[in-house]
Structures are given as structure tokens and as C-alpha cells.
Amino acid sequence: MVGPDPLRDARGAMKRAALVDHRLAAQRISSTSFRRPAEVVAWLGAVQAQDYLGALWAVGLRMKEARELEVERALADRSIVRTWPMRGTLHFVAAADARWMIELLAPRMLRRAAKRLRDLGIDGPTLSRARRLLAERLAGTPVTRPAVYAALDAGGVSTAGQHGIHLLWCLAHECFLCFGPRERKQQTFVLFDEWLPRARSRPYEEALAALASRYFTGHGPATLADFAWWSGLTLGEARQAVDLARAELEEATFDRRAHWFVARDAPDAPRAGERLGAYLLPAFDEFVVAYADRTAALAPQFATHLNAGGGVLNPIAVVGGRVVATWKRTLSRGAVTLAPSPFTPLTAAQARAIGRAFRRYAEFLGAAPVAPFFAEPEDSGAKRG
């Protein structure tokens, strides 16, 4: 006799817990075999990265036994790169994907920004002069932002106010430059063609299909609207992309809407006692930012805790598939302290689970976790699947 399906309700629709379990597995948060940063970034398609240190952890938490310096080495060895591929926002992308992804998605963002650029006086002649100056200044070497600005100002291209960052933003959207490795605490810029000589273009439909495949493989189950939000495509373009990738995708219904995912990465049904998996996620993590509708993991009444306004998202703690708290860290003399701000009082079990997640974050930083939020010695041998 076949019992009730633990993943679906009586109507055959996916249950909320099953949806979140799928996403945690697809995003390689709950379980991973990845050992290199480039594997993580290529799997997800892109990892939002305007919060640089948080983005390092976003990659590291999806790896086995990762360390922060290891993710930074991937940026220095050019296997991943930080640039503006989609939505006008900084992301990490795999080096091999940078050109086709920017060429697919950047034109729309440049059109949307046209008025703002005109208001700033950033026009064709200004960009041409900036290219000439930076082609010389960046040739063969990474250059810090202050030095980039100095070269532009000396050549008669103003970087005052918002001019500098908008110039760099435009040039990155043209695949003229991108970020290089950090120099101490300073970000650097490099010439795109020099830094990523093997980055290739793709025909339009091939690029659309590849983008849909990456998104639903690394983020599914998700809706068409989620994909359009994440990518910056119109709904029509997103629908075309899904049609082109449909052979790889499965469809399920959740909350009366079609959700797409890759069936081979569906997790097993959770067993009793496994619902308290806890994860500390950085600000702007793909687990929340990659979806237009975040209510499966974040109760609507707590949405302002995550995003109080101004476009800044806080780091979050996820327990049992739900966002239950935001958090901050304090680093001091080789130690790290966690300060969670729970939405409702934590149970003892939730606090212990967050402590175990905190210990793993401290290991990533190479810092000692400070009480009370660290795993007790008997928990420290727990291994991640």
C-alpha cells in the first residue's frame, strides 16, 4: 500500500517544506560535493557580490571545508571574476561565462540607464576618451580604483561625484574592463580582454537557453517571474529562455503557480529530526535575493527585518527552511562574535543549530568562535553531506 506523498499535498501540488528543501539542495547549501569556488559560481550562474566579504562566504558555504583565502585565490587566478553581468549589480561569475552573459544582459541595463548617464554628462566622446586613457593605464597590470580615477582625471575625464563609478559601470557593461584581485583592502580593475582571454560569446538563443538552465538548475524550483527578476530579462524573453531549455526542466505547482526545476537534483524527503538544519547566510545571498517571491522561506511579516529599505539586505539565519533571524559579526584579534537578532525567541534547539552553523563560519574565516553561539565539543565532529 502506498502512503501519502511527503512532498505533495492531496491535489498534487508541492508542499512549502518540499519547495524549500529543493532550493536548499539545488543551491548546494544543505549538501555539496564542490571543492572549488569556480564550481559553485558556474553551478549557480552568478552570485550577487556587491557585499564583497559576504559574497566570499556565499561561495564558501556551498563548498566542502572552504576558507576565505581560497575564494580570494580563485579571483586572483581568474577562474571566477567580479563584474556587473546582470541587473546592473555586482556578481561573481565563472570566467568562462563572463562575456556571453554580459553581452546577453548588459544592453538592456545600458538602455535603462541612458537618461542617468546623459544627466551625468557621460556620452560617446567621454567614454571614448576614458577607453583610451584606461587602455594605457591598465595594460598588463591590475590598478586600484583611486589610481584609475587619478588617470582619468589627469586625462580630462572627471570622476567627481558619481561620474567615476558610472564610467566604470559603463565600461564593464561593454566588456572593456572588470575587477581584478584585491590589493590589500583595495579593489583593482583590469582590462577584460587581457584578464579573461578565453571568455567567449554565444549566439543569442544559445545564451538564453544556457542562462535558463543555470538558473533553474542552481535555484529551482522557481517561477518564470523569479527567473525574469534574477536575470533582468523581460517576461517574454524569460519565457523564450525556458522554452529553449525545456528539455532539461521539470514542472511542479506551488501556491497555484508553475515552478521549474531540474529533477536530477531533487532532494530526498526529509526524515524525522532533520528539519532543524541551520545555515548562516550572508547579505544578498542567492537563497533569498534570487527570487521575486521570497515568502516560501521568509514569512511576510518579517520581510522588513531582512530589508529595512535603501536596497540593503541583512545577513540571515535559516533554521528548518525558514529565515528566523538576521545577524552581525564582530572580528577582534583572531576571534569572531556572532550577534543574532531573532524575529521571535529562539528555542534551545534552534540556538544549538545556529551555534553549529556559526562554528563552520568561524572556520571559514580562520577565527575562533566566541561563546555563546558556537557548537559544543560533542557537536564539532558533525560532517556536512
C-alpha positions as CSV (number, residue, x, y, z in Angstrom):
1,M,0.0,0.0,0.0
2,V,1.4,3.4,-1.0
3,G,1.3,6.0,1.8
4,P,0.9,9.8,1.3
5,D,3.5,11.6,-0.7
6,P,5.6,13.7,1.8
7,L,6.5,16.2,-0.9
8,R,3.0,17.0,-2.3
9,D,-0.5,17.7,-0.9
10,A,-3.7,15.9,-1.8
11,R,-4.0,18.0,-5.0
12,G,-0.5,17.0,-6.2
13,A,0.9,20.5,-5.5
14,M,4.4,20.8,-3.9
15,K,4.4,21.5,-0.2
16,R,6.2,24.5,1.1
17,A,8.8,22.4,3.1
18,A,9.5,20.4,0.0
19,L,10.0,23.5,-2.1
20,V,12.5,25.0,0.3
21,D,14.3,21.6,0.6
22,H,14.6,21.5,-3.2
23,R,16.1,25.0,-3.2
24,L,18.5,24.4,-0.3
25,A,19.7,21.3,-2.2
26,A,19.8,22.9,-5.6
27,Q,21.7,25.9,-4.3
28,R,24.2,23.4,-2.6
29,I,23.5,24.9,0.8
30,S,22.2,21.7,2.5
31,S,24.6,19.4,0.7
32,T,27.5,19.8,-1.6
33,S,30.3,18.0,-3.3
34,F,32.0,21.2,-4.6
35,R,35.6,21.8,-3.6
36,R,36.5,24.7,-5.9
37,P,34.9,28.2,-6.0
38,A,34.6,28.1,-9.8
39,E,32.3,25.0,-9.5
40,V,29.9,26.9,-7.1
41,V,29.8,30.0,-9.2
42,A,29.3,28.2,-12.5
43,W,26.6,26.0,-11.0
44,L,24.6,29.0,-9.8
45,G,25.2,31.0,-12.9
46,A,26.1,34.1,-10.9
47,V,26.5,35.0,-7.2
48,Q,25.5,38.5,-6.1
49,A,28.6,40.3,-4.8
50,Q,28.2,44.0,-4.0
51,D,29.0,43.0,-0.4
52,Y,32.4,41.6,-1.2
53,L,33.2,39.8,2.0
54,G,29.7,38.4,2.2
55,A,29.9,37.1,-1.3
56,L,33.1,35.2,-0.4
57,W,31.1,33.4,2.3
58,A,28.2,32.9,-0.1
59,V,30.7,30.8,-2.2
60,G,32.4,29.2,0.7
61,L,29.3,27.9,2.4
62,R,28.5,26.0,-0.7
63,M,31.9,24.2,-0.7
64,K,33.4,21.4,1.4
65,E,35.8,22.8,4.0
66,A,36.3,26.1,2.3
67,R,38.5,29.0,3.6
68,E,38.0,32.7,2.8
69,L,41.5,32.9,1.3
70,E,40.7,30.1,-1.1
71,V,37.8,32.0,-2.6
72,E,40.0,35.1,-3.0
73,R,42.6,33.0,-4.7
74,A,40.0,32.0,-7.3
75,L,39.6,35.7,-8.1
76,A,43.3,36.1,-8.4
77,D,43.8,33.0,-10.6
78,R,41.0,34.2,-12.9
79,S,38.7,31.1,-12.5
80,I,36.0,33.5,-11.2
81,V,35.6,37.2,-11.8
82,R,33.6,40.1,-10.2
83,T,31.8,42.3,-12.6
84,W,28.3,43.7,-13.5
85,P,26.7,40.9,-15.6
86,M,23.0,41.4,-14.7
87,R,20.5,43.9,-13.2
88,G,23.3,46.5,-13.1
89,T,24.6,44.8,-9.9
90,L,27.9,43.3,-9.0
91,H,28.2,39.5,-9.2
92,F,30.8,36.8,-9.2
93,V,30.6,34.8,-12.4
94,A,32.7,32.0,-13.8
95,A,35.4,33.4,-16.1
96,A,34.2,31.3,-19.0
97,D,30.7,32.7,-18.7
98,A,31.6,36.4,-18.3
99,R,31.5,37.6,-21.9
100,W,28.3,35.8,-23.1
101,M,26.4,36.7,-20.0
102,I,27.3,40.4,-20.2
103,E,26.6,40.5,-23.9
104,L,23.2,38.9,-23.3
105,L,22.1,41.0,-20.4
106,A,24.0,44.3,-20.4
107,P,22.4,46.1,-23.4
108,R,19.0,46.3,-21.6
109,M,20.7,47.8,-18.5
110,L,22.6,50.4,-20.6
111,R,19.3,51.4,-22.2
112,R,17.6,51.8,-18.8
113,A,20.5,53.9,-17.6
114,A,20.7,56.2,-20.6
115,K,18.9,59.2,-19.1
116,R,21.0,59.0,-15.9
117,L,24.2,58.8,-17.9
118,R,23.2,61.8,-20.0
119,D,22.4,63.7,-16.9
120,L,25.9,63.0,-15.7
121,G,27.4,64.1,-19.0
122,I,28.7,60.6,-19.8
123,D,28.4,60.5,-23.6
124,G,30.1,58.8,-26.5
125,P,33.1,61.1,-26.7
126,T,33.6,60.9,-22.9
127,L,33.6,57.1,-23.0
128,S,36.0,57.0,-26.0
129,R,38.5,59.2,-24.1
130,A,38.1,57.1,-21.0
131,R,38.8,53.9,-23.0
132,R,42.0,55.4,-24.5
133,L,43.3,56.5,-21.1
134,L,42.5,53.2,-19.3
135,A,43.8,51.0,-22.2
136,E,47.2,52.6,-21.4
137,R,46.9,52.7,-17.7
138,L,45.6,49.2,-17.1
139,A,47.7,47.5,-19.7
140,G,49.4,44.4,-18.2
141,T,48.6,45.2,-14.5
142,P,45.7,45.5,-12.0
143,V,45.1,49.1,-10.9
144,T,43.3,50.2,-7.7
145,R,40.2,52.4,-8.1
146,P,41.9,55.5,-6.7
147,A,44.7,55.1,-9.3
148,V,42.1,54.5,-12.1
149,Y,40.3,57.7,-11.1
150,A,43.6,59.6,-10.9
151,A,44.4,58.5,-14.5
152,L,41.0,59.6,-15.8
153,D,41.1,63.0,-14.0
154,A,44.6,63.7,-15.3
155,G,43.4,62.9,-18.8
156,G,40.5,65.3,-18.6
157,V,37.7,62.8,-17.7
158,S,36.1,63.9,-14.5
159,T,35.4,61.3,-11.8
160,A,33.8,63.7,-9.4
161,G,30.7,62.7,-7.5
162,Q,29.1,59.8,-9.3
163,H,30.9,60.2,-12.6
164,G,33.7,57.8,-11.7
165,I,31.7,54.8,-10.7
166,H,29.2,55.3,-13.6
167,L,32.1,55.4,-16.1
168,L,33.5,52.1,-14.7
169,W,30.0,50.6,-14.7
170,C,29.5,51.5,-18.4
171,L,32.9,50.2,-19.4
172,A,32.3,46.9,-17.6
173,H,29.0,46.5,-19.4
174,E,30.9,46.8,-22.7
175,C,33.4,44.0,-21.6
176,F,36.1,46.6,-21.6
177,L,37.2,46.2,-18.0
178,C,36.3,44.1,-14.9
179,F,37.5,43.7,-11.4
180,G,40.9,42.1,-10.7
181,P,42.3,40.7,-7.4
182,R,42.3,42.7,-4.2
183,E,45.4,44.7,-3.4
184,R,45.4,44.6,0.4
185,K,41.9,46.0,1.1
186,Q,41.6,47.9,-2.2
187,Q,39.7,46.5,-5.2
188,T,41.5,46.6,-8.5
189,F,40.5,46.9,-12.1
190,V,41.9,45.1,-15.2
191,L,41.3,45.1,-18.9
192,F,38.7,42.4,-19.7
193,D,40.4,41.0,-22.8
194,E,43.7,40.7,-21.0
195,W,42.3,39.2,-17.9
196,L,39.8,36.8,-19.5
197,P,41.3,36.0,-22.9
198,R,39.3,32.7,-23.2
199,A,35.9,34.2,-22.4
200,R,33.7,33.6,-25.4
201,S,30.5,34.9,-26.9
202,R,27.4,32.8,-27.6
203,P,24.6,33.1,-30.1
204,Y,21.6,34.8,-28.6
205,E,19.3,31.7,-28.4
206,E,22.1,29.5,-27.1
207,A,22.9,32.1,-24.4
208,L,19.2,32.4,-23.4
209,A,19.0,28.6,-23.0
210,A,22.2,28.4,-21.1
211,L,21.1,31.1,-18.7
212,A,17.7,29.4,-18.0
213,S,19.5,26.1,-17.5
214,R,21.9,27.6,-15.0
215,Y,19.2,29.4,-13.1
216,F,16.7,26.6,-12.7
217,T,19.5,24.0,-12.0
218,G,21.0,26.1,-9.2
219,H,17.9,27.8,-7.9
220,G,14.9,25.7,-8.7
221,P,12.0,25.2,-8.1
222,A,11.3,28.8,-9.2
223,T,8.8,30.6,-11.3
224,L,9.1,32.4,-14.6
225,A,8.8,35.7,-12.7
226,D,11.6,34.7,-10.4
227,F,13.9,34.0,-13.3
228,A,13.0,37.3,-15.0
229,W,13.7,39.2,-11.8
230,W,17.1,37.4,-11.3
231,S,18.3,37.8,-14.8
232,G,16.8,41.2,-15.7
233,L,15.1,39.7,-18.8
234,T,11.6,40.7,-19.7
235,L,8.9,38.1,-19.1
236,G,8.7,37.4,-22.8
237,E,12.5,36.8,-23.0
238,A,12.4,34.7,-19.9
239,R,9.6,32.6,-21.4
240,Q,11.6,32.1,-24.6
241,A,14.6,31.0,-22.5
242,V,12.5,28.5,-20.6
243,D,11.1,27.1,-23.8
244,L,14.6,26.7,-25.2
245,A,15.8,24.9,-22.1
246,R,12.5,22.9,-21.5
247,A,14.1,19.5,-22.3
248,E,16.2,19.8,-19.1
249,L,13.4,21.1,-16.9
250,E,10.6,19.6,-14.8
251,E,7.5,21.5,-13.7
252,A,5.7,21.5,-10.4
253,T,2.9,23.5,-8.9
254,F,3.3,25.5,-5.7
255,D,0.9,28.2,-4.5
256,R,-1.1,27.6,-7.7
257,R,1.9,28.7,-9.9
258,A,4.2,26.7,-12.2
259,H,7.7,26.3,-10.8
260,W,10.6,24.9,-12.8
261,F,13.5,22.8,-11.6
262,V,15.9,20.1,-12.6
263,A,14.7,16.7,-11.4
264,R,18.0,15.1,-11.0
265,D,18.9,17.5,-8.2
266,A,15.7,17.0,-6.2
267,P,16.5,16.1,-2.5
268,D,15.0,13.1,-0.7
269,A,12.1,13.7,1.5
270,P,13.3,14.9,4.9
271,R,13.4,12.3,7.7
272,A,12.2,12.9,11.2
273,G,14.6,15.1,13.1
274,E,16.3,16.6,10.1
275,R,14.1,19.7,9.9
276,L,16.5,21.8,12.1
277,G,19.3,22.2,9.6
278,A,20.7,25.7,10.3
279,Y,22.6,28.0,7.9
280,L,24.2,31.4,8.4
281,L,23.8,33.2,5.0
282,P,25.4,36.5,4.1
283,A,23.7,39.6,3.0
284,F,22.3,39.4,-0.5
285,D,22.6,35.6,-0.6
286,E,21.1,33.8,-3.6
287,F,18.8,31.9,-1.3
288,V,16.6,35.0,-0.9
289,V,17.7,37.6,-3.4
290,A,17.3,35.3,-6.4
291,Y,13.5,35.1,-6.2
292,A,10.9,37.8,-6.8
293,D,8.7,36.0,-4.3
294,R,10.5,35.1,-1.1
295,T,7.6,34.0,1.0
296,A,8.4,30.3,0.9
297,A,11.4,30.9,3.2
298,L,10.5,34.3,4.7
299,A,7.2,35.0,6.4
300,P,5.8,38.3,5.0
301,Q,5.5,39.8,8.5
302,F,9.3,39.6,8.9
303,A,10.2,41.0,5.4
304,T,11.3,44.4,6.8
305,H,13.8,42.7,9.1
306,L,15.6,41.4,6.1
307,N,15.2,44.6,4.1
308,A,14.6,47.7,6.1
309,G,14.9,49.9,3.0
310,G,17.5,51.5,0.8
311,G,18.2,48.3,-1.1
312,V,20.4,46.8,1.6
313,L,19.7,43.2,2.7
314,N,20.9,41.9,6.0
315,P,22.7,38.6,6.6
316,I,20.2,35.9,7.7
317,A,20.0,32.7,9.7
318,V,17.9,29.9,8.2
319,V,16.6,27.2,10.5
320,G,14.3,24.4,9.3
321,G,13.9,26.0,5.9
322,R,12.7,29.4,7.4
323,V,14.5,32.7,7.8
324,V,14.4,33.1,11.6
325,A,16.9,35.9,12.3
326,T,19.3,38.5,11.0
327,W,22.9,38.6,12.3
328,K,26.0,40.6,12.6
329,R,29.6,39.6,13.3
330,T,32.4,41.3,15.2
331,L,36.1,40.4,14.4
332,S,38.7,41.0,17.0
333,R,42.2,39.6,17.5
334,G,41.6,36.3,15.6
335,A,38.2,35.7,17.2
336,V,34.7,36.3,15.8
337,T,31.5,37.0,17.8
338,L,28.0,36.4,16.4
339,A,25.1,38.7,17.3
340,P,21.8,37.3,16.0
341,S,18.6,39.3,16.0
342,P,15.8,36.6,16.0
343,F,12.4,37.6,14.8
344,T,10.9,35.6,17.6
345,P,12.6,34.0,20.7
346,L,14.8,31.1,19.6
347,T,14.2,27.6,21.1
348,A,17.1,25.8,22.7
349,A,17.3,23.5,19.7
350,Q,17.3,26.4,17.2
351,A,20.1,28.2,19.2
352,R,22.2,25.0,19.2
353,A,21.7,24.6,15.4
354,I,22.7,28.2,14.8
355,G,25.7,27.6,17.0
356,R,26.8,24.7,14.8
357,A,26.4,26.9,11.7
358,F,28.4,29.7,13.4
359,R,31.3,27.3,14.1
360,R,31.5,26.5,10.4
361,Y,31.5,30.2,9.5
362,A,34.3,30.8,12.0
363,E,36.3,28.0,10.4
364,F,35.9,29.7,7.0
365,L,37.3,32.9,8.4
366,G,40.1,31.1,10.3
367,A,38.9,32.7,13.5
368,A,37.9,31.4,16.9
369,P,34.1,31.4,17.6
370,V,33.2,33.2,20.8
371,A,30.6,31.9,23.1
372,P,27.6,31.6,23.4
373,F,27.0,30.9,19.7
374,F,29.3,28.1,18.9
375,A,28.9,24.4,18.8
376,E,29.8,22.4,21.9
377,P,32.7,20.0,21.6
378,E,30.5,17.0,21.2
379,D,28.9,18.6,18.1
380,S,32.1,19.7,16.4
381,G,32.6,16.4,14.6
382,A,29.4,16.7,12.7
383,K,30.0,16.4,9.0
384,R,28.2,18.1,6.2
385,G,26.8,15.9,3.4
